[in-house]
Amino acid sequence: MEKSDMLLRELQNIVSVEWASDEPELTCAYSRDVNMYPQNLSSVLRPPFYVVLPGTAEEVQKIVALARLHKTPITVQTTGLNVCGICVPPRGGILMDMKRMDKVLEIDEQNMTATIEPYVSIARLSCELQKRGMYLPVPGNPSTASVISNILVGLGLKVTNRVGRQEKGIVGFKMVLPDGSFFKAGSGADPFIPKSFWPHGPGPDLHLLPVHALGTTGIVTEMTVKCWLRGEEYKELWVSYEDIDKAAEAFMDLSRREIAKGLNLYGGNKYTSYATDTREAIERMVRANPEFQLVLSLEGTKRRIEYEEGLIREVAKKTGGKILTDKFAPYKTFVESHAGMSGSFYSDYSMKYWGSRGANWVVAGFPTPDRLADQYRAYSQAVMDDPDYADVDFGHAEFWRSIIAYPFEGGHYIFAEHGIDSHPGDPKWQEVVKRIGSAIPRYGAQRRLVIMGYNRAPREGLPRVTGPYWDVANKIHTRLDPDNLMQPGFVYS
């Protein structure tokens, strides 16, 4: 595919001359992301041929139809906070920047939903919701990130125990499919229903179609998301363990009681890094602190918090856990991170964290509740056996083994993440990430575990599922986008 003056003129006819350009000074700005190792994205910068900024869903539709006509690939960018190259064009084409689509279309206080466009940030929507006594649950990401993009990645939430995984917050959406047609999901798709309030209808349930797809199934131009009421009071409890079996036992016991707004199992450097600024300080904290923590955020009425705290202390006593927050008050401040995650110090931490060391998750999966400890052991064995990561002069694996486990749906399911400390774009680290990511399923098989291999290495190692999941996703993608024009090369090839 080559540049075409005719294609540029047609783009300008859609959005006006002001909002479509091929000027090198502009396209160069989109040729890389915030990754500190650009050589890992490409040996050269990869600018798009054209940058276009649509202002409406109808303009997005026309641009997609035009791109399909000219067989020109499209890369979509919202707020652009990424370290994995997702927003960097793989080969010229059109870069669609959604910056002009930044409206909070409606906040429905009665039904506790918000309808927004793609460029609305977590911080902006959170501020509007807080004025109304509500909050938006989001994972540990910068508050300047796009709400819609964040939800479509489908991460676990610190408040998963009460509100479900992040994609569970989708009520309905409007998207442009790769053929240029509009698609609506949720009750709002029914022309006789005035708004979205229910995600599962009418017809086939396709409200998760764009989740994890990184733009390959279409471009979401509008989304209605669930919001939640803030509680009257908050309290944070951390229950400490040295033994993964005891920690997992308490984790599942509390999950099934469906108490606490946030309930997560953290290990090693994951929780110590929240209270420190340097690698050396984190390692000192790892030595001084218990290896595992149950981090519980209580929210609601005073009576509810008293009841839940009593149950937590009962389970902790039964399983040999110690309440760290009784002795170390600073950890009590993390209640706000579980309450909303944005508009707090956590967002500052997240920007530092996701833009530097620590951003590589080498495995994520859904173990059955009784196998959580075994999955952690498989992961630990993989990192401790790796020649580079176990090297005390390089990887320090002894101090850098992590776990975050999120329960949802009453403890019936667990989402578990295991990461290693690394620079997300350092070429040497990326080899370590790939090696460990490949080794963990093998170590899991030795324990009769099926573990989904997963890593966030730029470009070729972007998050992807394996086996039959990928086969089904690829069939959907092939049907929707036979020419592979939507974010080509990132997920499917």
Kinemage of the C-alpha trace (Angstrom):
@kinemage 1
@onewidth
@group {chain A} dominant
@subgroup {mainchain}
@vectorlist {calphas} color= white
{ca met a 1} P 0.000 0.000 0.000
{ca glu a 2} L 1.286 3.457 -0.940
{ca lys a 3} L 0.264 6.969 -0.028
{ca ser a 4} L -2.398 8.578 -2.161
{ca asp a 5} L -3.251 12.245 -2.485
{ca met a 6} L -6.754 11.207 -3.515
{ca leu a 7} L -7.258 9.275 -0.254
{ca leu a 8} L -6.109 12.285 1.754
{ca arg a 9} L -8.573 14.539 -0.058
{ca glu a 10} L -11.379 12.068 0.604
{ca leu a 11} L -10.492 11.983 4.312
{ca gln a 12} L -10.506 15.778 4.377
{ca asn a 13} L -13.907 15.793 2.679
{ca ile a 14} L -15.203 13.741 5.629
{ca val a 15} L -13.693 15.673 8.568
{ca ser a 16} L -12.511 18.933 6.882
{ca val a 17} L -8.967 19.956 5.989
{ca glu a 18} L -8.282 20.946 9.601
{ca trp a 19} L -8.696 17.399 10.936
{ca ala a 20} L -6.905 15.224 8.361
{ca ser a 21} L -3.250 15.519 7.411
{ca asp a 22} L -0.208 13.745 6.053
{ca glu a 23} L 2.319 16.355 7.155
{ca pro a 24} L 5.503 14.637 8.409
{ca glu a 25} L 5.710 16.878 11.476
{ca leu a 26} L 2.319 15.554 12.560
{ca thr a 27} L 2.525 11.908 11.502
{ca cys a 28} L 5.918 11.546 13.213
{ca ala a 29} L 4.272 12.311 16.563
{ca tyr a 30} L 2.251 9.100 16.189
{ca ser a 31} L 5.203 6.892 15.204
{ca arg a 32} L 5.921 5.539 18.698
{ca asp a 33} L 4.413 5.340 22.182
{ca val a 34} L 5.805 6.002 25.667
{ca asn a 35} L 7.914 2.834 25.651
{ca met a 36} L 11.436 3.774 26.683
{ca tyr a 37} L 12.956 1.242 24.274
{ca pro a 38} L 11.727 2.227 20.795
{ca gln a 39} L 14.083 -0.289 19.162
{ca asn a 40} L 11.855 -2.995 20.557
{ca leu a 41} L 8.922 -1.598 18.633
{ca ser a 42} L 10.877 -1.261 15.401
{ca ser a 43} L 14.356 -0.428 14.194
{ca val a 44} L 12.853 2.754 12.744
{ca leu a 45} L 9.929 4.966 13.707
{ca arg a 46} L 6.702 3.921 12.035
{ca pro a 47} L 4.580 6.976 11.269
{ca pro a 48} L 1.149 6.552 9.696
{ca phe a 49} L 0.541 7.879 6.197
{ca tyr a 50} L -2.415 9.933 7.415
{ca val a 51} L -3.719 11.208 10.749
{ca val a 52} L -7.446 11.839 10.962
{ca leu a 53} L -9.521 13.086 13.900
{ca pro a 54} L -13.232 12.291 13.535
{ca gly a 55} L -15.722 14.278 15.549
{ca thr a 56} L -18.774 12.028 15.293
{ca ala a 57} L -19.686 8.355 14.992
{ca glu a 58} L -20.915 9.026 11.461
{ca glu a 59} L -17.482 10.359 10.498
{ca val a 60} L -15.860 7.238 11.969
{ca gln a 61} L -18.222 5.133 9.872
{ca lys a 62} L -17.324 6.991 6.679
{ca ile a 63} L -13.577 6.731 7.387
{ca val a 64} L -13.793 2.972 7.972
{ca ala a 65} L -15.811 2.480 4.787
{ca leu a 66} L -13.273 4.559 2.860
{ca ala a 67} L -10.356 2.605 4.333
{ca arg a 68} L -11.966 -0.663 3.298
{ca leu a 69} L -12.538 0.639 -0.215
{ca his a 70} L -8.845 1.564 -0.537
{ca lys a 71} L -7.601 -1.532 1.399
{ca thr a 72} L -5.876 0.822 3.850
{ca pro a 73} L -5.203 -0.354 7.441
{ca ile a 74} L -6.521 1.639 10.407
{ca thr a 75} L -4.905 2.056 13.809
{ca val a 76} L -7.064 3.657 16.500
{ca gln a 77} L -5.804 5.793 19.379
{ca thr a 78} L -7.725 7.259 22.280
{ca thr a 79} L -5.588 8.783 25.055
{ca gly a 80} L -2.544 6.884 23.791
{ca leu a 81} L -1.172 5.802 27.191
{ca asn a 82} L 0.430 2.571 26.128
{ca val a 83} L 3.792 0.846 26.354
{ca cys a 84} L 3.055 -2.123 24.088
{ca gly a 85} L 2.851 -0.526 20.664
{ca ile a 86} L -0.890 -1.036 20.290
{ca cys a 87} L -1.357 2.557 19.112
{ca val a 88} L 1.644 2.536 16.765
{ca pro a 89} L 0.814 1.779 13.111
{ca pro a 90} L 2.434 -1.453 11.952
{ca arg a 91} L 2.637 -0.294 8.330
{ca gly a 92} L 1.624 3.218 7.336
{ca gly a 93} L -2.101 3.477 6.854
{ca ile a 94} L -4.539 5.689 8.747
{ca leu a 95} L -4.099 6.686 12.363
{ca met a 96} L -7.542 7.542 13.740
{ca asp a 97} L -7.151 9.787 16.803
{ca met a 98} L -10.395 9.940 18.820
{ca lys a 99} L -9.445 13.127 20.666
{ca arg a 100} L -12.417 15.144 19.411
{ca met a 101} L -14.933 12.567 20.658
{ca asp a 102} L -14.711 13.575 24.306
{ca lys a 103} L -18.293 14.080 25.500
{ca val a 104} L -19.924 12.766 28.655
{ca leu a 105} L -23.278 12.265 26.951
{ca glu a 106} L -25.328 11.407 30.030
{ca ile a 107} L -25.034 10.482 33.686
{ca asp a 108} L -28.180 8.654 34.715
{ca glu a 109} L -28.344 8.851 38.515
{ca gln a 110} L -31.527 6.784 38.772
{ca asn a 111} L -30.114 3.827 36.829
{ca met a 112} L -26.502 4.519 37.935
{ca thr a 113} L -24.990 4.557 34.441
{ca ala a 114} L -22.853 6.922 32.412
{ca thr a 115} L -22.828 7.195 28.619
{ca ile a 116} L -19.560 8.472 27.189
{ca glu a 117} L -17.463 8.865 24.043
{ca pro a 118} L -14.001 7.280 23.572
{ca tyr a 119} L -11.802 10.175 24.702
{ca val a 120} L -13.436 10.631 28.128
{ca ser a 121} L -10.743 9.886 30.710
{ca ile a 122} L -11.066 7.993 33.968
{ca ala a 123} L -10.331 11.150 35.962
{ca arg a 124} L -12.906 13.247 34.143
{ca leu a 125} L -15.736 10.754 34.521
{ca ser a 126} L -14.739 9.984 38.106
{ca cys a 127} L -14.917 13.668 39.023
{ca glu a 128} L -18.388 13.995 37.523
{ca leu a 129} L -19.562 10.869 39.341
{ca gln a 130} L -18.130 11.955 42.691
{ca lys a 131} L -20.248 15.106 42.512
{ca arg a 132} L -23.233 12.774 42.526
{ca gly a 133} L -22.032 10.419 45.269
{ca met a 134} L -20.998 7.704 42.798
{ca tyr a 135} L -17.722 6.216 41.618
{ca leu a 136} L -16.282 4.333 38.650
{ca pro a 137} L -14.373 1.119 39.438
{ca val a 138} L -11.196 0.905 37.358
{ca pro a 139} L -7.978 -1.131 37.628
{ca gly a 140} L -4.568 0.298 38.454
{ca asn a 141} L -4.099 2.543 35.470
{ca pro a 142} L -3.365 6.233 35.043
{ca ser a 143} L -6.379 8.436 35.632
{ca thr a 144} L -5.738 10.138 32.280
{ca ala a 145} L -6.445 6.888 30.384
{ca ser a 146} L -9.600 6.453 28.312
{ca val a 147} L -12.476 4.795 30.190
{ca ile a 148} L -13.687 2.892 27.120
{ca ser a 149} L -10.235 1.677 26.063
{ca asn a 150} L -9.546 0.622 29.635
{ca ile a 151} L -12.745 -1.406 29.850
{ca leu a 152} L -12.159 -3.070 26.487
{ca val a 153} L -8.818 -4.425 27.711
{ca gly a 154} L -10.877 -6.274 30.335
{ca leu a 155} L -8.628 -6.220 33.405
{ca gly a 156} L -9.371 -7.332 36.938
{ca leu a 157} L -10.586 -4.732 39.407
{ca lys a 158} L -9.563 -4.147 42.976
{ca val a 159} L -13.288 -4.211 43.750
{ca thr a 160} L -13.924 -7.374 41.751
{ca asn a 161} L -15.403 -9.163 44.756
{ca arg a 162} L -18.423 -6.872 44.740
{ca val a 163} L -18.779 -5.470 41.227
{ca gly a 164} L -17.247 -8.158 38.994
{ca arg a 165} L -14.516 -7.903 36.380
{ca gln a 166} L -14.059 -4.682 34.464
{ca glu a 167} L -15.904 -5.771 31.327
{ca lys a 168} L -18.896 -6.594 33.531
{ca gly a 169} L -19.410 -2.840 33.687
{ca ile a 170} L -20.516 -2.680 30.037
{ca val a 171} L -24.235 -1.883 29.771
{ca gly a 172} L -24.326 -1.182 26.045
{ca phe a 173} L -22.302 0.313 23.221
{ca lys a 174} L -22.346 1.548 19.661
{ca met a 175} L -19.503 0.527 17.377
{ca val a 176} L -18.479 0.706 13.745
{ca leu a 177} L -17.708 -2.725 12.324
{ca pro a 178} L -14.831 -3.246 9.862
{ca asp a 179} L -17.280 -3.163 6.932
{ca gly a 180} L -18.382 0.350 7.892
{ca ser a 181} L -21.771 -0.603 9.327
{ca phe a 182} L -23.050 0.325 12.781
{ca phe a 183} L -23.598 -2.292 15.475
{ca lys a 184} L -25.356 -1.765 18.807
{ca ala a 185} L -25.341 -4.044 21.840
{ca gly a 186} L -27.551 -4.025 24.911
{ca ser a 187} L -31.146 -3.032 25.424
{ca gly a 188} L -30.438 0.280 23.708
{ca ala a 189} L -30.239 -1.613 20.420
{ca asp a 190} L -34.028 -1.923 20.507
{ca pro a 191} L -35.466 1.162 18.773
{ca phe a 192} L -38.457 1.071 21.135
{ca ile a 193} L -36.265 1.295 24.268
{ca pro a 194} L -35.068 4.844 24.896
{ca lys a 195} L -31.763 3.994 26.592
{ca ser a 196} L -29.343 1.237 27.580
{ca phe a 197} L -29.957 -0.229 31.008
{ca trp a 198} L -29.425 -3.968 30.424
{ca pro a 199} L -26.491 -5.510 28.491
{ca his a 200} L -27.987 -8.872 27.526
{ca gly a 201} L -30.428 -8.098 24.783
{ca pro a 202} L -32.211 -8.050 22.516
{ca gly a 203} L -31.239 -11.115 20.520
{ca pro a 204} L -27.853 -12.871 20.802
{ca asp a 205} L -25.692 -11.653 23.667
{ca leu a 206} L -22.778 -9.889 21.964
{ca his a 207} L -22.013 -7.227 24.552
{ca leu a 208} L -18.462 -8.590 24.999
{ca leu a 209} L -17.646 -8.598 21.276
{ca pro a 210} L -15.027 -5.795 21.420
{ca val a 211} L -13.424 -6.886 24.731
{ca his a 212} L -9.776 -8.039 24.414
{ca ala a 213} L -9.980 -7.515 20.648
{ca leu a 214} L -7.755 -4.389 20.645
{ca gly a 215} L -9.868 -2.810 17.922
{ca thr a 216} L -9.896 -5.740 15.516
{ca thr a 217} L -13.663 -6.279 15.746
{ca gly a 218} L -14.529 -2.616 15.268
{ca ile a 219} L -14.331 0.876 16.759
{ca val a 220} L -16.507 1.709 19.763
{ca thr a 221} L -17.855 5.236 19.383
{ca glu a 222} L -20.123 5.316 22.450
{ca met a 223} L -20.515 3.209 25.577
{ca thr a 224} L -22.843 3.084 28.570
{ca val a 225} L -21.113 1.826 31.711
{ca lys a 226} L -22.232 0.874 35.201
{ca cys a 227} L -21.460 3.250 38.052
{ca trp a 228} L -21.692 2.579 41.783
{ca leu a 229} L -22.745 4.448 44.914
{ca arg a 230} L -20.020 5.433 47.360
{ca gly a 231} L -20.418 4.126 50.897
{ca glu a 232} L -20.934 6.099 54.074
{ca glu a 233} L -17.758 4.770 55.702
{ca tyr a 234} L -14.564 2.965 54.687
{ca lys a 235} L -12.034 0.769 56.415
{ca glu a 236} L -8.966 -1.117 55.200
{ca leu a 237} L -7.681 -4.406 56.629
{ca trp a 238} L -4.558 -6.292 55.551
{ca val a 239} L -4.222 -9.920 56.709
{ca ser a 240} L -0.656 -11.234 56.536
{ca tyr a 241} L 0.606 -14.763 55.816
{ca glu a 242} L 3.915 -16.460 55.199
{ca asp a 243} L 2.318 -19.594 53.739
{ca ile a 244} L 0.567 -19.601 50.346
{ca asp a 245} L -1.749 -22.452 51.325
{ca lys a 246} L -3.060 -20.604 54.386
{ca ala a 247} L -3.352 -17.354 52.438
{ca ala a 248} L -5.299 -19.114 49.660
{ca glu a 249} L -7.544 -20.836 52.220
{ca ala a 250} L -8.483 -17.533 53.862
{ca phe a 251} L -8.860 -15.866 50.458
{ca met a 252} L -11.424 -18.398 49.293
{ca asp a 253} L -13.262 -18.516 52.631
{ca leu a 254} L -13.781 -14.757 52.592
{ca ser a 255} L -14.635 -14.719 48.873
{ca arg a 256} L -17.461 -17.175 49.369
{ca arg a 257} L -18.907 -15.148 52.208
{ca glu a 258} L -19.227 -12.285 49.687
{ca ile a 259} L -17.982 -9.671 52.097
{ca ala a 260} L -15.742 -6.651 51.548
{ca lys a 261} L -15.925 -4.354 48.584
{ca gly a 262} L -12.382 -5.245 47.553
{ca leu a 263} L -10.662 -8.549 48.323
{ca asn a 264} L -7.349 -9.422 46.710
{ca leu a 265} L -4.449 -11.731 47.431
{ca tyr a 266} L -1.117 -10.001 46.924
{ca gly a 267} L 2.345 -11.449 47.129
{ca gly a 268} L 5.931 -10.283 47.370
{ca asn a 269} L 6.905 -7.123 45.563
{ca lys a 270} L 3.347 -6.388 44.438
{ca tyr a 271} L 2.200 -4.849 47.687
{ca thr a 272} L 5.553 -3.584 48.959
{ca ser a 273} L 6.023 -1.562 45.784
{ca tyr a 274} L 2.989 0.524 46.694
{ca ala a 275} L 4.813 1.981 49.679
{ca thr a 276} L 8.258 2.574 48.142
{ca asp a 277} L 9.950 4.382 45.285
{ca thr a 278} L 13.066 2.350 44.451
{ca arg a 279} L 13.920 -1.245 43.688
{ca glu a 280} L 16.275 -1.401 46.672
{ca ala a 281} L 13.573 -0.126 49.016
{ca ile a 282} L 11.125 -2.691 47.684
{ca glu a 283} L 13.587 -5.518 48.340
{ca arg a 284} L 14.080 -4.280 51.904
{ca met a 285} L 10.307 -4.257 52.344
{ca val a 286} L 10.041 -7.787 50.957
{ca arg a 287} L 12.551 -8.982 53.565
{ca ala a 288} L 10.786 -7.195 56.408
{ca asn a 289} L 7.164 -7.946 55.544
{ca pro a 290} L 5.158 -11.183 55.366
{ca glu a 291} L 5.235 -12.796 51.953
{ca phe a 292} L 1.491 -12.679 51.282
{ca gln a 293} L -1.266 -10.211 52.073
{ca leu a 294} L -5.011 -10.300 51.820
{ca val a 295} L -5.965 -6.716 51.079
{ca leu a 296} L -9.577 -6.030 52.063
{ca ser a 297} L -11.473 -2.776 51.583
{ca leu a 298} L -14.651 -2.464 53.623
{ca glu a 299} L -17.295 0.024 52.585
{ca gly a 300} L -20.878 0.746 53.572
{ca thr a 301} L -22.742 1.610 56.737
{ca lys a 302} L -21.020 1.504 60.120
{ca arg a 303} L -23.033 -1.584 61.015
{ca arg a 304} L -22.010 -3.402 57.862
{ca ile a 305} L -18.330 -2.613 58.346
{ca glu a 306} L -18.411 -3.846 61.938
{ca tyr a 307} L -20.041 -7.101 60.854
{ca glu a 308} L -17.583 -7.721 58.004
{ca glu a 309} L -14.566 -6.872 60.151
{ca gly a 310} L -15.710 -9.428 62.719
{ca leu a 311} L -15.893 -12.149 60.069
{ca ile a 312} L -12.484 -11.219 58.670
{ca arg a 313} L -10.852 -11.407 62.088
{ca glu a 314} L -12.531 -14.753 62.701
{ca val a 315} L -11.159 -16.218 59.450
{ca ala a 316} L -7.726 -14.707 60.076
{ca lys a 317} L -7.547 -16.329 63.496
{ca lys a 318} L -8.624 -19.704 62.097
{ca thr a 319} L -6.001 -19.642 59.335
{ca gly a 320} L -3.133 -18.135 61.335
{ca gly a 321} L -3.227 -14.718 59.670
{ca lys a 322} L -2.107 -11.503 61.328
{ca ile a 323} L -3.836 -8.167 60.825
{ca leu a 324} L -0.985 -5.999 59.539
{ca thr a 325} L -3.021 -2.787 59.620
{ca asp a 326} L -3.390 -3.136 63.414
{ca lys a 327} L 0.363 -2.613 63.682
{ca phe a 328} L 1.269 -0.624 60.573
{ca ala a 329} L -1.165 2.217 59.971
{ca pro a 330} L 0.144 3.511 56.588
{ca tyr a 331} L -1.424 0.587 54.731
{ca lys a 332} L -4.854 1.812 55.839
{ca thr a 333} L -4.581 4.573 53.248
{ca phe a 334} L -5.159 2.092 50.427
{ca val a 335} L -8.905 2.113 50.973
{ca glu a 336} L -9.208 4.894 48.407
{ca ser a 337} L -7.450 2.839 45.755
{ca his a 338} L -10.118 0.176 46.141
{ca ala a 339} L -12.892 2.770 46.290
{ca gly a 340} L -12.230 4.150 42.858
{ca met a 341} L -8.548 3.974 41.891
{ca ser a 342} L -8.535 7.379 40.234
{ca gly a 343} L -8.361 10.832 41.706
{ca ser a 344} L -5.967 9.414 44.297
{ca phe a 345} L -2.246 8.936 44.740
{ca tyr a 346} L -2.593 5.505 43.171
{ca ser a 347} L -2.924 7.044 39.727
{ca asp a 348} L 0.435 8.767 40.108
{ca tyr a 349} L 1.952 5.484 41.181
{ca ser a 350} L 0.394 3.655 38.248
{ca met a 351} L 1.818 6.051 35.672
{ca lys a 352} L 5.282 5.474 37.125
{ca tyr a 353} L 4.707 1.754 37.416
{ca trp a 354} L 3.333 1.047 33.963
{ca gly a 355} L 5.921 3.267 32.314
{ca ser a 356} L 8.920 1.670 34.011
{ca arg a 357} L 9.855 -1.561 35.726
{ca gly a 358} L 7.242 -4.059 36.707
{ca ala a 359} L 4.946 -3.939 33.702
{ca asn a 360} L 5.359 -7.466 32.394
{ca trp a 361} L 2.758 -10.029 33.320
{ca val a 362} L 4.019 -13.408 32.270
{ca val a 363} L 0.926 -15.435 33.053
{ca ala a 364} L -2.722 -14.816 33.743
{ca gly a 365} L -5.497 -17.300 34.010
{ca phe a 366} L -8.533 -18.620 35.791
{ca pro a 367} L -7.513 -21.452 38.111
{ca thr a 368} L -10.215 -23.351 39.934
{ca pro a 369} L -10.443 -22.052 43.500
{ca asp a 370} L -8.747 -25.114 44.995
{ca arg a 371} L -5.673 -24.800 42.710
{ca leu a 372} L -4.608 -21.225 43.371
{ca ala a 373} L -1.662 -22.215 45.576
{ca asp a 374} L -0.497 -24.793 43.029
{ca gln a 375} L -0.549 -22.194 40.256
{ca tyr a 376} L 1.592 -19.875 42.358
{ca arg a 377} L 4.098 -22.678 42.942
{ca ala a 378} L 4.298 -23.427 39.225
{ca tyr a 379} L 4.970 -19.750 38.530
{ca ser a 380} L 7.568 -19.528 41.324
{ca gln a 381} L 9.401 -22.577 40.019
{ca ala a 382} L 9.531 -21.087 36.529
{ca val a 383} L 11.026 -17.781 37.655
{ca met a 384} L 13.459 -19.347 40.126
{ca asp a 385} L 14.753 -21.769 37.480
{ca asp a 386} L 15.295 -19.086 34.843
{ca pro a 387} L 19.053 -18.445 34.476
{ca asp a 388} L 18.739 -14.681 34.017
{ca tyr a 389} L 15.839 -13.904 36.301
{ca ala a 390} L 17.307 -15.957 39.137
{ca asp a 391} L 20.676 -14.203 38.763
{ca val a 392} L 21.238 -12.101 41.910
{ca asp a 393} L 23.005 -9.470 39.790
{ca phe a 394} L 20.140 -9.149 37.326
{ca gly a 395} L 16.729 -10.534 38.150
{ca his a 396} L 16.718 -11.067 41.924
{ca ala a 397} L 13.920 -13.619 41.493
{ca glu a 398} L 13.826 -14.394 45.211
{ca phe a 399} L 12.398 -10.933 45.888
{ca trp a 400} L 10.453 -10.462 42.659
{ca arg a 401} L 7.785 -13.136 42.583
{ca ser a 402} L 4.332 -11.671 42.544
{ca ile a 403} L 0.699 -12.652 42.532
{ca ile a 404} L -2.547 -10.752 42.404
{ca ala a 405} L -5.659 -12.897 42.701
{ca tyr a 406} L -9.145 -11.476 42.259
{ca pro a 407} L -12.290 -13.416 43.206
{ca phe a 408} L -15.589 -12.863 41.512
{ca glu a 409} L -19.103 -14.279 41.448
{ca gly a 410} L -19.038 -15.399 45.059
{ca gly a 411} L -15.669 -17.091 44.883
{ca his a 412} L -16.696 -19.460 42.094
{ca tyr a 413} L -13.935 -18.042 39.897
{ca ile a 414} L -10.515 -16.527 40.381
{ca phe a 415} L -8.509 -14.356 38.057
{ca ala a 416} L -4.835 -14.691 38.936
{ca glu a 417} L -1.925 -12.657 37.557
{ca his a 418} L 1.766 -13.411 37.988
{ca gly a 419} L 4.353 -10.875 36.947
{ca ile a 420} L 8.072 -10.320 36.964
{ca asp a 421} L 9.982 -7.127 37.640
{ca ser a 422} L 11.267 -5.775 34.364
{ca his a 423} L 11.411 -2.831 32.034
{ca pro a 424} L 8.556 -3.416 29.572
{ca gly a 425} L 10.659 -2.517 26.538
{ca asp a 426} L 14.186 -3.625 27.454
{ca pro a 427} L 15.186 -6.204 24.787
{ca lys a 428} L 16.975 -8.472 27.280
{ca trp a 429} L 14.043 -8.371 29.656
{ca gln a 430} L 11.684 -9.242 26.846
{ca glu a 431} L 13.599 -12.439 26.196
{ca val a 432} L 13.221 -13.300 29.873
{ca val a 433} L 9.495 -12.524 29.737
{ca lys a 434} L 8.930 -14.745 26.724
{ca arg a 435} L 10.986 -17.558 28.211
{ca ile a 436} L 9.165 -17.538 31.540
{ca gly a 437} L 5.801 -17.067 29.843
{ca ser a 438} L 6.474 -20.220 27.827
{ca ala a 439} L 7.806 -22.165 30.812
{ca ile a 440} L 4.915 -21.559 33.211
{ca pro a 441} L 2.332 -23.692 31.352
{ca arg a 442} L 4.925 -26.479 31.256
{ca tyr a 443} L 5.551 -26.270 35.004
{ca gly a 444} L 1.805 -26.128 35.525
{ca ala a 445} L 1.296 -29.300 33.499
{ca gln a 446} L 3.601 -31.102 35.931
{ca arg a 447} L 1.007 -30.263 38.594
{ca arg a 448} L -1.920 -31.175 36.328
{ca leu a 449} L -2.772 -27.523 35.836
{ca val a 450} L -3.848 -25.870 32.597
{ca ile a 451} L -2.346 -22.383 32.611
{ca met a 452} L -2.982 -19.799 29.925
{ca gly a 453} L 0.359 -18.434 28.738
{ca tyr a 454} L 0.307 -14.644 28.544
{ca asn a 455} L 2.759 -11.787 28.340
{ca arg a 456} L 2.866 -8.102 27.529
{ca ala a 457} L 6.048 -7.937 25.495
{ca pro a 458} L 5.681 -5.256 22.813
{ca arg a 459} L 4.417 -6.191 19.350
{ca glu a 460} L 4.870 -9.910 18.975
{ca gly a 461} L 4.112 -10.653 22.634
{ca leu a 462} L 0.960 -8.610 23.110
{ca pro a 463} L -1.679 -10.211 25.326
{ca arg a 464} L -3.229 -13.130 23.526
{ca val a 465} L -5.075 -16.236 24.510
{ca thr a 466} L -4.220 -19.735 23.396
{ca gly a 467} L -5.796 -22.889 22.056
{ca pro a 468} L -9.527 -23.008 21.251
{ca tyr a 469} L -10.098 -19.465 22.558
{ca trp a 470} L -7.801 -18.053 19.907
{ca asp a 471} L -9.331 -20.286 17.226
{ca val a 472} L -12.833 -18.959 17.931
{ca ala a 473} L -11.633 -15.345 18.172
{ca asn a 474} L -9.764 -15.721 14.886
{ca lys a 475} L -12.904 -17.037 13.141
{ca ile a 476} L -14.868 -14.020 14.361
{ca his a 477} L -12.121 -11.674 13.226
{ca thr a 478} L -11.848 -13.324 9.807
{ca arg a 479} L -15.580 -13.006 9.276
{ca leu a 480} L -15.721 -9.353 10.342
{ca asp a 481} L -12.432 -8.209 8.824
{ca pro a 482} L -11.335 -10.534 5.994
{ca asp a 483} L -8.767 -8.004 4.733
{ca asn a 484} L -7.156 -7.638 8.195
{ca leu a 485} L -7.370 -3.845 8.109
{ca met a 486} L -8.334 -3.127 11.722
{ca gln a 487} L -5.163 -2.840 13.840
{ca pro a 488} L -3.534 -5.454 11.609
{ca gly a 489} L -0.608 -7.493 12.867
{ca phe a 490} L -1.213 -6.988 16.563
{ca val a 491} L -3.516 -9.889 17.331
{ca tyr a 492} L -4.003 -11.759 14.077
{ca ser a 493} L -1.744 -12.253 11.137
